[in-house]
Amino acid sequence: MNDFIAERDRPVLESRGLASFDELWALKLEAVDEPNVERGGWSSVYRLEMGETAYYLKRQSNHLTRSLLHPLGEPTFSREFRNIQRYQQLGIPTLQASFFGCRKVAGEQRAILLTRALDGWEDLDSCLARWPQLDETRRSAIIRAVGELARTLHQVGQVHGCFYPKHIFLCEQEGRWQACLIDLEKTRPLLLGRRDRIKDLEPLLRRAQRLGDEGVRALLAAYLNDAHAVEPWLQRLRQRRIDKESRA
């Protein structure tokens, strides 16, 4: 079976004897959190440091997702890896995959996904937790970076499907804030125009109330690249929230 290995990571993996599925599967590490056992199997995440380069090693067994193309199920990492590749092809900032592979072992479906750690980056949730301590210049730059990320995502016809502050990572580079997305399992094509865009944005804005009304307007202005179009969108987002709460 052909595994994916990023060329820039191959030398460091080979130097540590970790350039194969079996070697990465057998590697003993301490998980960074409790295993995910929601789908009848398990899925765990580990931090792997090799010299100056850090990775997150994700391993899973019988942790499957089903679709029309895969009615019997496929590892969730398969879908995530495809979406990472799609995002990179479309120019959407995201994780860097270093290794991916799947195996069937005695009826067990195993998968490995190795990604470069986003060291030096901070998720939007953490930024919002200390929002009052940030100066106005930094707040504005973060809001603009998030709005531009959302615009890039939707302009190339993708819906993230889980567009929450904890899945948006930020980093200040050369005086400019950069933003990227993680957790791409639920990504799908944007098919319903504004309806899909509103549906994708509403959870983000609902969970980012620390931005305040002006911060939300600034984010929408960056997203739309048009400050004059903000109010109609804001009304639609508020209506979606009301509709959602009424159905709860």
C-alpha positions as CSV (number, residue, x, y, z in Angstrom):
1,M,0.0,0.0,0.0
2,N,1.3,3.4,-0.9
3,D,1.6,5.8,2.0
4,F,2.0,9.6,1.7
5,I,5.2,11.2,3.0
6,A,5.9,14.9,2.5
7,E,9.2,15.3,0.9
8,R,10.4,18.0,3.3
9,D,9.7,15.6,6.2
10,R,11.1,12.4,4.7
11,P,14.7,13.1,5.8
12,V,13.8,13.6,9.5
13,L,11.4,10.6,9.6
14,E,14.0,8.4,7.9
15,S,16.8,9.5,10.3
16,R,14.6,8.5,13.3
17,G,13.5,5.2,11.7
18,L,9.9,6.5,11.5
19,A,9.2,6.6,7.8
20,S,6.8,3.7,7.7
21,F,3.3,3.0,8.9
22,D,4.4,0.1,11.1
23,E,7.1,2.2,12.8
24,L,4.8,5.1,13.5
25,W,2.1,2.7,14.8
26,A,4.4,0.9,17.2
27,L,6.0,4.2,18.5
28,K,5.3,4.5,22.3
29,L,4.1,8.0,23.2
30,E,1.8,9.5,25.8
31,A,-1.5,10.8,24.4
32,V,-2.2,14.5,24.8
33,D,-5.8,13.9,25.7
34,E,-8.4,11.1,26.3
35,P,-9.1,8.8,23.3
36,N,-12.1,9.6,21.1
37,V,-14.4,6.5,21.3
38,E,-17.6,8.0,19.8
39,R,-17.6,5.9,16.6
40,G,-17.2,2.4,18.0
41,G,-13.4,2.4,17.6
42,W,-10.8,4.8,19.0
43,S,-8.7,7.7,17.9
44,S,-5.8,9.3,19.9
45,V,-3.4,12.2,19.4
46,Y,0.2,12.3,20.5
47,R,2.9,15.0,20.3
48,L,6.1,13.9,18.6
49,E,9.3,16.0,18.8
50,M,12.3,15.4,16.6
51,G,15.0,17.9,17.0
52,E,13.7,21.3,16.2
53,T,10.6,20.0,14.4
54,A,7.4,19.0,16.3
55,Y,4.5,17.0,15.0
56,Y,1.1,15.7,16.1
57,L,0.8,12.0,15.5
58,K,-2.8,10.8,15.2
59,R,-3.6,7.1,15.3
60,Q,-7.0,5.4,15.1
61,S,-8.6,2.0,14.8
62,N,-12.1,1.3,13.5
63,H,-13.0,5.0,13.9
64,L,-15.1,5.3,10.8
65,T,-17.2,7.8,8.9
66,R,-19.9,6.7,6.3
67,S,-20.9,8.4,3.1
68,L,-22.5,7.6,-0.2
69,L,-19.0,6.8,-1.6
70,H,-18.1,4.8,1.5
71,P,-21.3,3.2,2.8
72,L,-19.4,0.7,4.9
73,G,-17.2,3.4,6.4
74,E,-13.7,4.7,6.0
75,P,-11.3,6.1,8.6
76,T,-12.0,9.7,9.5
77,F,-8.4,10.5,8.9
78,S,-8.8,9.5,5.3
79,R,-11.4,12.2,4.8
80,E,-9.3,14.7,6.8
81,F,-6.2,14.0,4.8
82,R,-8.1,14.5,1.5
83,N,-9.4,17.8,2.8
84,I,-6.0,19.0,3.8
85,Q,-4.8,18.3,0.3
86,R,-7.8,20.0,-1.2
87,Y,-7.3,23.1,1.0
88,Q,-3.7,23.4,-0.1
89,Q,-4.6,23.0,-3.8
90,L,-7.3,25.7,-3.4
91,G,-5.0,28.1,-1.4
92,I,-6.8,27.9,1.9
93,P,-4.3,28.1,4.8
94,T,-4.4,24.9,6.8
95,L,-2.3,22.2,8.5
96,Q,0.7,20.6,6.8
97,A,0.4,16.9,6.4
98,S,3.7,15.0,6.9
99,F,2.5,11.3,6.7
100,F,-0.7,9.5,6.0
101,G,-1.5,5.8,5.7
102,C,-4.2,3.2,6.2
103,R,-4.1,-0.6,6.9
104,K,-6.5,-3.4,7.4
105,V,-5.2,-5.8,10.1
106,A,-7.4,-8.8,10.9
107,G,-10.6,-7.0,10.3
108,E,-9.3,-3.8,12.0
109,Q,-9.1,-0.6,10.0
110,R,-6.1,1.4,11.2
111,A,-5.1,4.9,10.1
112,I,-2.3,7.3,10.9
113,L,-2.1,11.0,10.1
114,L,1.0,13.0,11.1
115,T,0.9,16.8,10.8
116,R,3.3,19.5,11.6
117,A,2.6,21.2,15.0
118,L,1.4,24.7,14.8
119,D,4.0,25.9,17.4
120,G,4.0,29.7,17.6
121,W,0.3,29.8,16.6
122,E,-2.6,30.5,18.9
123,D,-6.2,29.5,18.5
124,L,-8.8,32.2,18.4
125,D,-10.5,30.9,21.5
126,S,-7.3,31.7,23.5
127,C,-7.1,35.1,21.9
128,L,-10.7,35.8,22.9
129,A,-10.0,34.7,26.5
130,R,-7.5,37.6,26.9
131,W,-9.3,40.0,24.5
132,P,-9.5,42.8,27.1
133,Q,-5.7,42.8,27.5
134,L,-5.0,43.2,23.8
135,D,-4.5,46.6,22.3
136,E,-6.8,48.0,19.6
137,T,-4.2,47.5,16.8
138,R,-3.8,43.8,17.6
139,R,-7.5,43.3,18.0
140,S,-8.2,44.9,14.6
141,A,-5.5,42.8,12.9
142,I,-6.8,39.5,14.3
143,I,-10.4,40.4,13.3
144,R,-9.2,41.2,9.8
145,A,-7.2,38.0,9.5
146,V,-10.2,35.9,10.5
147,G,-12.5,37.7,8.2
148,E,-10.1,37.3,5.2
149,L,-9.7,33.6,6.0
150,A,-13.4,33.1,5.9
151,R,-13.6,35.0,2.6
152,T,-10.8,32.9,1.1
153,L,-12.6,29.7,2.2
154,H,-16.0,30.6,0.7
155,Q,-14.6,32.2,-2.4
156,V,-13.1,28.9,-3.5
157,G,-16.3,27.1,-2.9
158,Q,-15.7,25.3,0.5
159,V,-17.7,25.2,3.7
160,H,-15.7,24.3,6.8
161,G,-18.7,22.9,8.7
162,C,-17.2,23.4,12.1
163,F,-16.0,27.0,11.9
164,Y,-15.4,27.6,15.6
165,P,-12.8,29.8,17.3
166,K,-10.9,26.7,18.6
167,H,-10.4,25.6,15.0
168,I,-8.9,29.0,13.8
169,F,-5.2,29.4,14.5
170,L,-3.4,32.8,14.3
171,C,0.2,33.9,14.1
172,E,1.9,37.2,13.8
173,Q,4.5,37.1,11.0
174,E,6.5,40.1,9.9
175,G,4.0,42.5,11.3
176,R,1.0,40.9,9.8
177,W,-1.4,38.4,11.3
178,Q,-1.9,35.1,9.5
179,A,-4.9,32.7,10.1
180,C,-5.4,29.1,9.2
181,L,-7.9,26.3,9.8
182,I,-7.7,22.9,11.4
183,D,-10.2,20.1,11.9
184,L,-11.3,19.6,8.3
185,E,-13.3,16.4,8.7
186,K,-16.7,18.1,8.0
187,T,-15.6,20.2,5.1
188,R,-17.8,20.0,2.0
189,P,-18.4,22.0,-1.2
190,L,-20.4,25.2,-0.9
191,L,-23.5,24.4,-2.8
192,L,-26.3,26.8,-1.5
193,G,-24.7,30.2,-2.0
194,R,-25.4,32.7,0.8
195,R,-27.4,30.1,2.8
196,D,-24.3,27.9,3.2
197,R,-22.1,30.9,3.9
198,I,-24.5,32.2,6.7
199,K,-24.7,28.7,8.1
200,D,-20.9,28.4,8.2
201,L,-20.3,31.8,9.8
202,E,-23.1,31.8,12.4
203,P,-21.4,29.4,14.9
204,L,-18.2,31.4,14.8
205,L,-19.9,34.7,15.6
206,R,-22.1,33.0,18.3
207,R,-19.0,31.7,20.0
208,A,-17.0,34.9,19.6
209,Q,-19.2,37.3,21.6
210,R,-16.2,38.9,23.2
211,L,-15.7,40.7,19.9
212,G,-18.7,42.9,20.7
213,D,-21.0,44.4,18.1
214,E,-18.3,46.5,16.5
215,G,-15.9,43.6,16.3
216,V,-18.5,41.5,14.6
217,R,-19.2,44.3,12.1
218,A,-15.5,44.7,11.5
219,L,-15.1,40.9,10.9
220,L,-18.0,40.9,8.4
221,A,-16.6,44.0,6.7
222,A,-13.3,42.1,6.2
223,Y,-15.2,39.0,5.0
224,L,-17.3,40.8,2.5
225,N,-14.6,43.3,1.6
226,D,-17.4,45.9,1.7
227,A,-18.4,47.8,4.9
228,H,-21.7,48.9,3.3
229,A,-22.9,45.3,2.9
230,V,-22.5,44.4,6.6
231,E,-26.0,45.2,8.0
232,P,-28.0,42.9,5.8
233,W,-25.6,40.0,6.6
234,L,-25.8,40.8,10.3
235,Q,-29.6,40.7,10.2
236,R,-29.5,37.3,8.4
237,L,-27.0,35.9,10.9
238,R,-29.1,37.1,13.8
239,Q,-32.3,35.6,12.3
240,R,-30.5,32.2,11.8
241,R,-29.5,32.3,15.5
242,I,-33.1,33.1,16.5
243,D,-34.5,30.3,14.3
244,K,-31.9,27.9,15.7
245,E,-32.8,28.7,19.3
246,S,-36.5,28.4,18.7
247,R,-36.0,24.9,17.4
248,A,-33.8,23.8,20.3
